Amino acid sequence: MPLMTNASSEPPPGAPGDFAVDLYPGGQLHRALAALRRHNPVSAVRFAGRPAFLISGHRELAEAFRDNARFPPADAYRITIEPVQGVTFQTMEDEQHRLYRNLATPAFRSRAVSAMEEEGLARIAHELIDRLGGVRRADLAAAFTHRVAFLVISRMLGIPARGEEMFRDWAVGFLEFPRDPERSRRCAAQITDYLLPIIAERRERPREDVISALILADADGHRLTDEEILAHIRLLFSAGASTTTDALGNLLFALLSERSRWQQLQEQPQLRENAIEELLRWETPVAVLPRLSAPHPVEFGGVQIPPATFCLFAIAAANRDPAVFAEPDRFDLRRDTKKKLLSFGPGPRLCPGLHLARRQLRVALDVLMERLPGLQLLEPEAAQPRGAILRGPAQLSVAW
């Protein structure tokens, strides 16, 4: 353990820039995080122009995820997403969090989700490939990875087919908060206006969809109001669609940037599940998760942290900690990552959609391998994942 220090809020010499705004494409992020981890598993950095602390060691981060007293999980969400998303179990604490999580999460186990896993995921993936027509090259980000997760959620919600593209555009715009708060609020309002009549109709005539499951959910005699339903639908997009989108893009980059990996999975499909787990370690879609420390001074990892200070949970660094993973920068299709990954946030805030996310990745990979033989990445440098918070490729120019 490092010696106790009053740790100046100034970053160490040679520390990287600002984790809120810098893109850190490709290996830049991992080199920066590794340097910080070597310096100290709890390091002073900058976030949105403000002093912050970054937790990069696997042991330290696993402890921090489970420590709601020193790192209350709801506080950062109240600043970064609640103003446009609304109040969800994500921004609640203790008993209120338990109650609303119990109300919302049955939607992840509803018949609509089961039907989607059994046949809907593959149908959507095939549909998007069909839209490519007879072309033999495309930007697979624009045509596939940036669309499939949004379509999955729209169809589980029961959005009419004629409104899917419009609804996707609103969902993408809503996710621009706080980078573009005006657009985000406008899109959130459009989502509300579109969904309120559908919610009213489902209250009268429930169907086998997630909106109906949210309406019918009951926990301790409490049911969700219309506004609470709307907030949790927005949560599906902010916490589900965006991360699955980036994870799928990262998976394709990992497999196509060194095409022997793609070929190996063609020849040994039994390794595909392992490839997804290794991807979630090697290039997790949420690289750095912002939290706020408690509203009083706390000590963590031998460092004194001032009240209500941004503490960055560097999942991407912990997932490459050499104390836990041998040769951590190597993408290893046979690596055993069970019970070591921190990608879904261990502890009481474990992501309830992790099973569906993994299933989406597997089905999409199977369909792409079946439908696009000889798939090749044309511009590897442009396809590098980028971003320090949410991380994924902006484009995937491919030919087949």
Order of alpha helices (4+ residues) and beta strands (2+ residues): alpha-beta-beta-alpha-alpha-alpha-alpha-alpha-alpha-beta-alpha-alpha-alpha-alpha-alpha-alpha-alpha-alpha-beta-beta-beta-beta-alpha-alpha-beta-beta
